[in-house]
Amino acid sequence: MNAQLGALVLQMLHQQTQKTCFKKCFIQPGAKFVDVLGKSEHVCLAKCMDRMYESYAIVTKASTDMAQNMSTTDASGGQSYSFQ
């Protein structure tokens, strides 16, 4: 089940990255879409994708750390948190 969820999350990340980076790097008013990437498009796409995946890694780590801290606090009899 966790493997399926992980695969789904990665698929969603990939789709969002495509949408975001495509809009950022290729959509220009009046411009035609070309068959071959120019250097500027290639660099833009690479940087955009790197930022998206790096952001995902940071958010995932922060979420995992928060969940571990919350479970440790709950297990030690400390304050518990609930999300609604």
C-alpha positions as CSV (number, residue, x, y, z in Angstrom):
1,M,0.0,0.0,0.0
2,N,2.8,2.5,0.9
3,A,4.6,1.6,-2.4
4,Q,1.4,2.4,-4.3
5,L,0.9,5.7,-2.4
6,G,4.5,6.6,-3.1
7,A,4.2,5.9,-6.8
8,L,1.0,8.0,-6.9
9,V,2.7,10.9,-5.1
10,L,5.7,10.8,-7.5
11,Q,3.3,10.7,-10.5
12,M,1.5,13.8,-9.2
13,L,4.8,15.6,-8.6
14,H,5.9,14.7,-12.1
15,Q,2.7,16.0,-13.6
16,Q,2.8,19.2,-11.6
17,T,6.4,19.8,-12.5
18,Q,5.6,19.4,-16.2
19,K,2.7,21.9,-16.0
20,T,4.7,24.4,-14.0
21,C,7.9,24.2,-15.9
22,F,6.2,24.1,-19.3
23,K,4.3,27.3,-18.5
24,K,7.4,29.0,-17.1
25,C,9.9,28.0,-19.8
26,F,7.8,27.6,-23.0
27,I,4.7,29.7,-23.0
28,Q,5.4,33.1,-24.4
29,P,2.8,35.3,-26.0
30,G,2.9,35.0,-29.8
31,A,5.7,32.4,-29.7
32,K,5.6,29.2,-31.7
33,F,6.4,25.9,-30.1
34,V,9.6,24.5,-31.7
35,D,10.6,20.9,-32.3
36,V,14.1,21.3,-30.7
37,L,14.9,22.9,-27.4
38,G,17.1,26.0,-27.5
39,K,19.8,26.5,-24.9
40,S,17.7,28.9,-22.9
41,E,14.7,26.6,-22.8
42,H,16.9,23.7,-21.9
43,V,18.5,25.6,-19.0
44,C,15.2,27.0,-17.8
45,L,13.6,23.5,-17.8
46,A,16.5,21.9,-16.0
47,K,16.6,24.6,-13.3
48,C,12.8,24.6,-12.9
49,M,12.7,20.8,-12.5
50,D,15.6,20.9,-10.0
51,R,13.7,23.4,-7.9
52,M,10.5,21.5,-8.0
53,Y,12.1,18.2,-6.9
54,E,14.3,19.9,-4.3
55,S,11.1,21.6,-2.9
56,Y,9.4,18.2,-2.7
57,A,12.3,16.7,-0.8
58,I,12.4,19.5,1.7
59,V,8.6,19.3,2.3
60,T,8.7,15.5,2.6
61,K,11.6,15.7,5.1
62,A,9.9,18.4,7.2
63,S,6.6,16.4,7.2
64,T,8.3,13.2,8.2
65,D,10.2,15.0,11.0
66,M,7.0,16.6,12.2
67,A,5.2,13.3,12.3
68,Q,8.1,11.7,14.2
69,N,8.2,14.5,16.7
70,M,4.4,14.3,17.2
71,S,4.5,10.6,17.7
72,T,7.4,10.9,20.2
73,T,5.6,13.6,22.1
74,D,2.4,11.5,22.2
75,A,4.3,8.4,23.3
76,S,6.0,10.2,26.2
77,G,2.6,11.5,27.5
78,G,3.1,15.0,26.3
79,Q,0.8,17.3,24.4
80,S,-1.0,15.6,21.5
81,Y,-2.0,17.4,18.3
82,S,-4.8,16.7,16.0
83,F,-5.4,18.0,12.5
84,Q,-8.9,18.8,11.4
